[in-house]
Amino acid sequence: MIKKFITVILATAVSVSALSVSAYANSAQMYWNGVDATGTMTSDKNCPITVEREVLTFDITEAPGNYYEDVSQIRDYKNSVTANYTFYNPADYKVTATLVFPFGKLPEYFYDRTDEVYQAEAEKYGVTLNGEKTETVLRHTLSTGYFDLERDLSRLKDEYREEYIYSPDLPVYKYTYKVSGLSAEKGDFTDAVLSVTKNGESALILEGMSGYRTTNADIRNTERGSVDVQNGDTVILWCLGDPENLELKWNLYDDGSWKTEVSGEIALTNTEEMSFEEFALQDYDPNSEISQTDWYNAMVDFLTEDRAGGICLRHEWEQDISGRLMRWYQYEMTLAPGERAENIVTAPVYPDIDTSYDPTLCDYTYLLSPAETWADFGQLDIVINTPFYIIDKDYNIDSFAALPFEKMDSDEGDKQRYFYSCEGLPEKDLVFTLCEKEIAVSSSSGANVLLIIGIAALAIPVILAIAAGIVGIILVRKKS
């Protein structure tokens, strides 16, 4: 009887513990990605202009929410950074430099991404030279989720890029197939699998591709991609380059395992030919703010960014790449010999939001490495005006924020003022974490503490019950 009682108690404790762990593991989204900010750079490799001083001022007045759904909320967003540069021309000749400032990506928590939202967000930016607003040209390049100085700066071209096999006159073929004769019932999908063996340089795009595999046989690269089809469906295959070096074969399977073939037919019904330029510009809107050259080059970068040796069947494809573009302000600055100029750039800053801590943490990143494009860099001053506190998060302990920011008196009583100064550029980009309190506690730590307390609360009665049972047994035995 006592054994059964102990077994029941222990099973109950284990079950409750498991439920506690499960509840935490299946929690809602806790982390939202922001956008890394960066400053002005020059696109001229041999530009002699130097930066005598840069003052970075962050004005962070609000903790951003994790959901912005309309343009009015975006217009009301206030957190910003201002970069104030003092430029100097040490050369004995007049210098005209082309400057670029990347911007325009939206954070994950901006759910409304209409043209009106992009315009509202762009209105927050300002570029001035010597106190006057300067004329800028809007440029666009493909954005791959993070900023890389060498890669992204090289994508700004005033002419069509030629990369891999892609050139404006490269022939492109559009093959249209029709599906019929499937035995599957209406509503059930069949996997149409295309096997590709290639001997030359070309690329294939299978629209709607849902599966992909590759094999190597006889030193010939064979790739297979699939689409889900029903009777009457149309399948589109694009061939970019010479199709003579491709061997194409279709098979129909009952599911994604590609083991059991089914009856049916996928027949070629039409072939169209065009140039790569026509192909790349299919979804280009000449009335948009994007130049034709920038759109074409972004399409080339999109097609080549994940290309591996021998691979020709695209894993990802979009004809409309407008949502993948990063914008740049491009402007010129002319300095006479020995002349100085003040250039001020203001922009919003969007942190990563981490709600797995209490209070919520906001991680801000400002890329300092683009300033390496200048011939020389002097003093860097960083000022952070905020009602929040700079803290170190467990995985952020070696960040730039760990350097000695000095806390100074603020003109506003409800704000903190942090200051840091150095000569030249630090080795790392600027990263700092803000919080409403000086200490934040990880939710996982809190969950573990609660779990331990819960287990202890269950274990103590069990231990007492076992002890009481043992004492009872001993007393009974003594009496008998």
VEXDREN-2710 file (C-alpha; in Angstrom, 1 decimal):
% VEXDREN-2710
k/r/px/py/pz
1/MET/0.0/0.0/0.0
2/ILE/2.8/2.4/1.0
3/LYS/4.7/1.6/-2.2
4/LYS/1.6/2.4/-4.3
5/PHE/1.1/5.7/-2.4
6/ILE/4.7/6.7/-3.0
7/THR/4.5/5.8/-6.7
8/VAL/1.3/7.9/-7.2
9/ILE/2.9/10.9/-5.5
10/LEU/6.1/10.7/-7.5
11/ALA/4.2/10.3/-10.8
12/THR/2.2/13.3/-10.0
13/ALA/5.3/15.4/-9.3
14/VAL/7.0/14.3/-12.5
15/SER/3.8/15.1/-14.5
16/VAL/3.5/18.6/-13.0
17/SER/7.2/19.2/-13.7
18/ALA/6.9/18.1/-17.3
19/LEU/3.9/20.4/-17.7
20/SER/5.9/23.3/-16.3
21/VAL/8.7/22.8/-18.8
22/SER/6.3/22.3/-21.7
23/ALA/4.4/25.5/-21.0
24/TYR/7.7/27.5/-21.2
25/ALA/9.0/25.7/-24.3
26/ASN/5.8/26.5/-26.3
27/SER/5.7/30.2/-25.4
28/ALA/5.0/32.9/-28.0
29/GLN/7.6/34.8/-30.0
30/MET/10.0/36.6/-27.7
31/TYR/12.5/38.2/-30.1
32/TRP/12.0/40.7/-33.0
33/ASN/14.8/41.8/-35.4
34/GLY/15.6/45.4/-35.8
35/VAL/17.9/47.1/-38.4
36/ASP/21.6/47.8/-38.1
37/ALA/22.3/51.5/-38.6
38/THR/25.4/52.9/-40.3
39/GLY/26.9/56.3/-41.4
40/THR/28.1/58.1/-44.5
41/MET/30.9/56.7/-46.5
42/THR/32.6/57.5/-49.8
43/SER/32.4/55.3/-52.9
44/ASP/35.7/56.8/-54.3
45/LYS/38.6/54.5/-53.4
46/ASN/41.3/57.1/-53.8
47/CYS/39.5/60.0/-52.1
48/PRO/42.0/62.0/-50.0
49/ILE/39.3/63.6/-47.8
50/THR/39.7/62.9/-44.1
51/VAL/37.3/62.9/-41.1
52/GLU/38.7/65.1/-38.4
53/ARG/35.8/64.4/-36.1
54/GLU/32.5/62.5/-35.9
55/VAL/29.9/63.1/-33.2
56/LEU/27.3/60.4/-32.9
57/THR/24.3/61.4/-30.9
58/PHE/21.5/58.9/-30.1
59/ASP/18.2/60.3/-28.9
60/ILE/16.3/57.3/-27.7
61/THR/13.1/58.4/-25.9
62/GLU/10.8/55.4/-26.2
63/ALA/10.9/51.6/-25.9
64/PRO/9.7/50.4/-29.2
65/GLY/6.8/48.0/-29.4
66/ASN/6.9/44.7/-31.2
67/TYR/3.9/45.6/-33.5
68/TYR/3.4/48.5/-35.8
69/GLU/0.6/48.1/-38.2
70/ASP/-0.1/51.4/-39.8
71/VAL/1.7/54.5/-41.2
72/SER/0.6/56.8/-38.4
73/GLN/2.5/54.7/-35.8
74/ILE/5.6/54.8/-38.0
75/ARG/5.4/58.5/-38.4
76/ASP/5.2/58.8/-34.6
77/TYR/8.3/56.7/-34.0
78/LYS/10.9/59.0/-32.4
79/ASN/14.2/57.1/-31.8
80/SER/17.0/58.5/-34.0
81/VAL/20.7/58.9/-34.4
82/THR/22.5/62.0/-35.8
83/ALA/26.0/61.7/-37.2
84/ASN/27.9/65.1/-37.4
85/TYR/31.1/64.9/-39.5
86/THR/33.8/67.4/-39.9
87/PHE/35.5/66.7/-43.2
88/TYR/38.9/68.1/-44.3
89/ASN/40.7/68.2/-47.7
90/PRO/44.5/67.9/-47.1
91/ALA/45.3/67.8/-50.8
92/ASP/46.6/70.7/-52.8
93/TYR/43.8/70.4/-55.4
94/LYS/40.0/70.6/-55.3
95/VAL/38.3/67.3/-54.6
96/THR/34.7/66.3/-55.5
97/ALA/33.7/63.2/-53.6
98/THR/30.7/61.0/-54.0
99/LEU/29.1/60.2/-50.7
100/VAL/26.6/57.5/-50.0
101/PHE/24.4/56.8/-47.0
102/PRO/22.5/53.4/-46.8
103/PHE/19.0/53.3/-45.3
104/GLY/15.5/52.1/-46.0
105/LYS/15.2/48.7/-44.5
106/LEU/12.3/48.3/-42.1
107/PRO/12.5/46.3/-38.9
108/GLU/10.6/43.0/-38.5
109/TYR/8.0/44.7/-36.2
110/PHE/6.8/47.1/-39.0
111/TYR/4.1/45.0/-40.5
112/ASP/2.7/47.6/-42.9
113/ARG/5.2/47.8/-45.9
114/THR/3.3/49.9/-48.4
115/ASP/4.8/52.7/-50.5
116/GLU/3.3/55.2/-48.0
117/VAL/5.2/53.5/-45.2
118/TYR/8.5/53.7/-47.0
119/GLN/7.9/57.3/-47.8
120/ALA/7.0/58.1/-44.2
121/GLU/10.1/56.4/-43.0
122/ALA/12.3/58.2/-45.6
123/GLU/11.0/61.5/-44.4
124/LYS/12.8/61.0/-41.1
125/TYR/16.2/61.2/-42.8
126/GLY/18.0/64.5/-43.5
127/VAL/21.4/65.2/-45.1
128/THR/22.9/68.7/-44.8
129/LEU/26.3/70.2/-45.9
130/ASN/27.4/73.3/-44.0
131/GLY/24.0/73.8/-42.6
132/GLU/22.1/73.6/-45.9
133/LYS/20.0/70.7/-47.2
134/THR/21.9/69.0/-50.0
135/GLU/20.5/67.5/-53.2
136/THR/20.5/63.7/-53.1
137/VAL/19.9/60.9/-55.6
138/LEU/18.0/57.8/-54.4
139/ARG/19.8/54.5/-55.2
140/HIS/18.8/50.9/-54.6
141/THR/20.7/47.7/-54.1
142/LEU/19.8/44.1/-53.1
143/SER/19.7/43.7/-49.4
144/THR/20.6/40.3/-48.0
145/GLY/19.6/40.8/-44.3
146/TYR/22.9/42.3/-43.0
147/PHE/25.3/45.0/-44.1
148/ASP/28.7/44.1/-45.5
149/LEU/30.8/47.1/-46.5
150/GLU/32.8/45.5/-49.3
151/ARG/29.9/43.6/-50.8
152/ASP/27.1/46.2/-50.5
153/LEU/29.2/49.1/-51.6
154/SER/30.4/47.2/-54.7
155/ARG/26.7/46.7/-55.7
156/LEU/26.3/50.5/-56.4
157/LYS/27.0/50.6/-60.2
158/ASP/26.0/53.2/-62.8
159/GLU/26.0/50.6/-65.5
160/TYR/24.7/47.1/-66.0
161/ARG/26.7/44.5/-64.0
162/GLU/27.9/41.4/-65.8
163/GLU/28.2/38.5/-63.3
164/TYR/28.6/34.7/-63.9
165/ILE/26.7/34.1/-67.2
166/TYR/24.5/37.1/-66.9
167/SER/24.7/39.8/-69.6
168/PRO/21.8/41.9/-71.1
169/ASP/21.8/39.8/-74.4
170/LEU/22.0/36.4/-72.7
171/PRO/19.2/34.2/-74.3
172/VAL/16.4/33.2/-72.0
173/TYR/13.8/30.5/-72.7
174/LYS/10.4/30.2/-71.1
175/TYR/8.9/26.6/-71.2
176/THR/5.2/26.1/-70.4
177/TYR/4.0/22.6/-69.5
178/LYS/0.5/21.2/-69.0
179/VAL/-0.4/18.5/-66.5
180/SER/-3.1/15.9/-67.4
181/GLY/-4.1/12.3/-66.9
182/LEU/-3.4/12.1/-63.2
183/SER/-5.2/9.3/-61.3
184/ALA/-5.3/11.3/-58.0
185/GLU/-8.6/12.5/-56.8
186/LYS/-9.5/16.2/-57.0
187/GLY/-7.8/18.1/-54.2
188/ASP/-4.9/15.7/-53.9
189/PHE/-1.6/16.9/-55.1
190/THR/1.0/15.0/-57.1
191/ASP/4.7/15.7/-57.1
192/ALA/6.0/16.6/-60.6
193/VAL/9.8/16.0/-60.4
194/LEU/12.2/17.6/-62.8
195/SER/15.6/15.9/-63.2
196/VAL/18.4/18.1/-64.6
197/THR/21.8/17.0/-65.8
198/LYS/24.0/19.8/-67.2
199/ASN/27.3/19.9/-68.9
200/GLY/27.7/23.7/-69.5
201/GLU/26.9/27.0/-67.8
202/SER/23.2/27.8/-67.5
203/ALA/20.6/28.4/-64.9
204/LEU/17.1/27.0/-64.4
205/ILE/14.1/28.5/-62.5
206/LEU/11.2/26.2/-61.7
207/GLU/8.4/28.4/-60.6
208/GLY/6.7/27.2/-57.4
209/MET/9.5/24.7/-56.6
210/SER/8.6/22.9/-53.3
211/GLY/11.3/20.2/-53.1
212/TYR/15.0/19.9/-54.1
213/ARG/17.7/17.2/-54.1
214/THR/21.0/16.7/-55.8
215/THR/23.2/13.7/-56.6
216/ASN/26.6/13.1/-58.3
217/ALA/26.9/10.3/-60.9
218/ASP/29.6/9.8/-63.4
219/ILE/31.1/13.2/-62.4
220/ARG/27.9/14.8/-63.8
221/ASN/25.9/17.0/-61.5
222/THR/22.3/15.9/-61.4
223/GLU/19.7/18.0/-59.6
224/ARG/16.0/17.3/-59.0
225/GLY/13.3/19.8/-58.1
226/SER/9.6/19.3/-57.7
227/VAL/6.3/21.2/-57.8
228/ASP/2.9/20.2/-56.4
229/VAL/0.4/19.7/-59.3
230/GLN/-3.1/18.7/-60.1
231/ASN/-4.8/17.9/-63.4
232/GLY/-5.0/21.0/-65.6
233/ASP/-2.2/22.9/-63.9
234/THR/0.4/24.9/-65.8
235/VAL/4.1/24.6/-64.9
236/ILE/6.6/27.2/-65.9
237/LEU/10.4/26.5/-66.3
238/TRP/12.9/29.2/-67.2
239/CYS/16.2/28.4/-68.8
240/LEU/18.8/31.2/-68.6
241/GLY/21.5/30.5/-71.1
242/ASP/22.1/27.8/-73.6
243/PRO/19.6/24.9/-73.3
244/GLU/21.6/22.6/-75.5
245/ASN/23.8/21.5/-72.6
246/LEU/20.9/20.4/-70.4
247/GLU/19.1/17.1/-70.1
248/LEU/15.6/17.4/-68.7
249/LYS/13.3/14.6/-67.6
250/TRP/10.0/14.7/-65.8
251/ASN/8.5/12.1/-63.4
252/LEU/5.3/12.0/-61.5
253/TYR/5.2/10.7/-57.9
254/ASP/2.3/10.2/-55.4
255/ASP/4.1/12.2/-52.6
256/GLY/7.2/14.0/-51.5
257/SER/9.2/10.8/-50.9
258/TRP/9.5/10.4/-54.7
259/LYS/9.3/6.6/-54.4
260/THR/6.1/5.6/-56.0
261/GLU/5.5/6.8/-59.6
262/VAL/1.9/7.5/-60.8
263/SER/0.4/7.6/-64.2
264/GLY/-0.2/11.0/-65.9
265/GLU/1.5/13.4/-68.4
266/ILE/3.4/16.7/-68.1
267/ALA/3.7/17.9/-71.7
268/LEU/5.5/20.9/-73.2
269/THR/2.9/23.2/-74.8
270/ASN/4.8/26.5/-75.5
271/THR/8.3/27.9/-75.8
272/GLU/9.2/31.6/-75.7
273/GLU/12.6/33.3/-76.2
274/MET/13.7/36.7/-74.9
275/SER/16.9/38.5/-73.7
276/PHE/18.1/38.4/-70.1
277/GLU/17.5/42.2/-70.0
278/GLU/13.8/41.6/-70.9
279/PHE/13.6/38.8/-68.4
280/ALA/15.2/40.8/-65.5
281/LEU/12.9/43.8/-66.2
282/GLN/9.6/41.9/-66.4
283/ASP/8.2/43.4/-63.2
284/TYR/10.1/46.7/-63.3
285/ASP/7.9/49.8/-63.1
286/PRO/9.4/52.7/-65.0
287/ASN/7.3/55.1/-63.0
288/SER/8.8/54.0/-59.7
289/GLU/11.5/55.7/-57.7
290/ILE/13.9/52.8/-58.7
291/SER/16.2/53.3/-61.7
292/GLN/16.2/50.7/-64.4
293/THR/19.9/50.1/-63.9
294/ASP/19.6/49.6/-60.1
295/TRP/16.7/47.1/-60.6
296/TYR/18.6/45.1/-63.3
297/ASN/21.7/44.9/-61.1
298/ALA/19.7/43.9/-58.0
299/MET/18.2/41.1/-60.1
300/VAL/21.7/39.9/-61.2
301/ASP/22.8/39.9/-57.5
302/PHE/19.6/38.0/-56.5
303/LEU/20.3/35.3/-59.1
304/THR/24.0/35.0/-58.1
305/GLU/24.1/35.4/-54.3
306/ASP/23.5/31.8/-53.4
307/ARG/25.0/30.1/-56.5
308/ALA/27.3/27.3/-55.8
309/GLY/29.6/25.5/-58.2
310/GLY/27.7/23.3/-60.6
311/ILE/24.3/24.2/-59.2
312/CYS/21.9/25.5/-61.8
313/LEU/18.4/24.9/-60.4
314/ARG/17.4/28.0/-58.3
315/HIS/16.2/27.3/-54.8
316/GLU/14.4/30.6/-54.5
317/TRP/12.9/32.9/-57.0
318/GLU/10.9/36.2/-57.2
319/GLN/10.1/38.3/-60.2
320/ASP/9.2/41.3/-58.1
321/ILE/12.2/42.1/-55.9
322/SER/11.1/45.5/-54.7
323/GLY/10.6/44.2/-51.1
324/ARG/14.3/43.1/-51.0
325/LEU/15.9/46.4/-51.9
326/MET/17.9/48.7/-49.6
327/ARG/17.9/52.4/-50.4
328/TRP/20.9/54.8/-50.4
329/TYR/21.1/58.5/-50.5
330/GLN/23.9/59.5/-52.9
331/TYR/25.3/63.1/-53.0
332/GLU/28.4/65.0/-53.8
333/MET/30.7/67.2/-51.7
334/THR/33.4/69.5/-53.2
335/LEU/36.2/70.8/-51.1
336/ALA/38.9/73.3/-52.1
337/PRO/42.5/72.6/-50.9
338/GLY/42.6/73.0/-47.1
339/GLU/38.8/73.4/-46.9
340/ARG/36.6/71.9/-44.2
341/ALA/32.9/71.0/-44.3
342/GLU/30.3/69.9/-41.8
343/ASN/28.0/67.1/-43.0
344/ILE/25.1/66.0/-40.8
345/VAL/23.0/62.9/-41.4
346/THR/19.9/62.1/-39.2
347/ALA/18.1/58.7/-39.3
348/PRO/15.8/56.5/-37.2
349/VAL/17.3/53.6/-35.3
350/TYR/15.5/50.3/-34.9
351/PRO/16.7/48.0/-32.2
352/ASP/16.3/44.2/-31.8
353/ILE/13.6/43.6/-29.2
354/ASP/14.1/40.8/-26.7
355/THR/11.1/40.2/-24.4
356/SER/12.7/37.0/-22.9
357/TYR/14.1/39.4/-20.3
358/ASP/12.2/41.4/-17.6
359/PRO/12.1/44.3/-18.3
360/THR/12.4/44.0/-22.1
361/LEU/15.8/44.6/-23.6
362/CYS/16.5/46.7/-26.7
363/ASP/19.8/46.0/-28.6
364/TYR/21.0/48.8/-30.8
365/THR/23.7/48.3/-33.5
366/TYR/25.5/51.1/-35.3
367/LEU/28.1/50.0/-37.9
368/LEU/31.3/52.0/-37.6
369/SER/33.3/49.9/-40.1
370/PRO/32.0/51.9/-43.2
371/ALA/34.1/54.9/-41.9
372/GLU/37.1/52.9/-43.0
373/THR/36.5/54.2/-46.5
374/TRP/37.9/57.6/-45.5
375/ALA/41.6/58.3/-46.0
376/ASP/42.0/59.0/-42.3
377/PHE/39.7/59.2/-39.2
378/GLY/40.3/61.4/-36.2
379/GLN/38.2/61.7/-33.1
380/LEU/35.0/59.8/-32.4
381/ASP/32.5/61.0/-29.8
382/ILE/29.4/59.1/-28.9
383/VAL/26.5/60.5/-26.9
384/ILE/23.4/58.6/-25.8
385/ASN/20.5/60.6/-24.5
386/THR/17.8/58.3/-23.0
387/PRO/15.6/57.7/-20.0
388/PHE/16.8/54.1/-20.0
389/TYR/20.0/52.4/-18.7
390/ILE/22.9/50.8/-20.6
391/ILE/23.3/47.2/-19.4
392/ASP/25.3/44.1/-20.4
393/LYS/23.4/41.1/-21.5
394/ASP/24.9/37.6/-20.9
395/TYR/25.7/37.1/-24.6
396/ASN/26.7/40.8/-25.1
397/ILE/29.4/41.1/-22.4
398/ASP/32.2/41.8/-24.9
399/SER/30.3/44.4/-26.9
400/PHE/31.4/48.0/-27.4
401/ALA/28.9/48.9/-24.7
402/ALA/31.2/47.2/-22.2
403/LEU/33.8/49.9/-22.8
404/PRO/33.7/52.8/-20.3
405/PHE/30.8/54.9/-21.2
406/GLU/30.7/57.8/-18.7
407/LYS/27.4/58.6/-17.2
408/MET/27.0/62.4/-17.2
409/ASP/24.5/64.9/-15.9
410/SER/21.6/65.5/-18.3
411/ASP/19.7/68.7/-18.9
412/GLU/16.5/66.7/-18.5
413/GLY/16.0/65.2/-15.0
414/ASP/14.3/62.1/-16.3
415/LYS/17.0/61.1/-18.8
416/GLN/20.5/59.5/-18.6
417/ARG/23.3/60.9/-20.7
418/TYR/26.1/58.5/-21.6
419/PHE/29.4/59.7/-23.3
420/TYR/32.4/57.9/-24.8
421/SER/35.3/59.3/-26.8
422/CYS/38.3/57.8/-28.6
423/GLU/40.9/58.6/-31.2
424/GLY/40.3/56.7/-34.5
425/LEU/37.9/53.9/-35.0
426/PRO/37.4/51.1/-32.4
427/GLU/38.0/47.5/-33.5
428/LYS/34.3/46.6/-33.1
429/ASP/31.1/48.1/-34.3
430/LEU/28.9/49.9/-31.7
431/VAL/26.5/47.7/-29.9
432/PHE/24.6/48.7/-26.7
433/THR/21.6/47.4/-24.8
434/LEU/19.0/49.6/-23.2
435/CYS/16.6/48.7/-20.4
436/GLU/14.1/50.5/-18.2
437/LYS/16.0/49.2/-15.1
438/GLU/19.6/48.7/-14.4
439/ILE/19.2/44.9/-14.1
440/ALA/17.2/42.6/-16.3
441/VAL/16.3/39.0/-15.4
442/SER/16.1/36.3/-18.1
443/SER/12.6/34.8/-18.3
444/SER/14.2/31.4/-18.7
445/SER/16.0/31.9/-15.4
446/GLY/12.7/32.9/-13.8
447/ALA/11.0/29.8/-15.3
448/ASN/13.8/27.6/-13.9
449/VAL/13.5/29.1/-10.5
450/LEU/9.7/28.6/-10.5
451/LEU/10.2/25.1/-11.7
452/ILE/12.7/24.3/-8.9
453/ILE/10.3/25.9/-6.3
454/GLY/7.5/23.9/-7.8
455/ILE/9.4/20.6/-7.6
456/ALA/10.5/21.4/-4.1
457/ALA/7.0/22.2/-3.1
458/LEU/5.9/18.8/-4.4
459/ALA/9.0/16.9/-3.2
460/ILE/8.7/18.0/0.5
461/PRO/5.3/16.5/1.1
462/VAL/6.4/13.3/-0.7
463/ILE/9.5/13.1/1.5
464/LEU/7.5/13.8/4.7
465/ALA/4.9/11.2/3.6
466/ILE/7.7/8.6/3.0
467/ALA/9.3/9.4/6.3
468/ALA/6.0/9.2/8.2
469/GLY/5.3/5.9/6.5
470/ILE/8.7/4.5/7.4
471/VAL/8.3/5.6/11.0
472/GLY/4.8/4.1/11.1
473/ILE/6.1/0.8/9.8
474/ILE/8.9/0.8/12.4
475/LEU/6.4/1.5/15.3
476/VAL/4.0/-1.2/14.1
477/ARG/6.8/-3.7/13.8
478/LYS/8.1/-2.8/17.3
479/LYS/4.6/-3.3/18.8
480/SER/4.2/-6.7/17.1
END
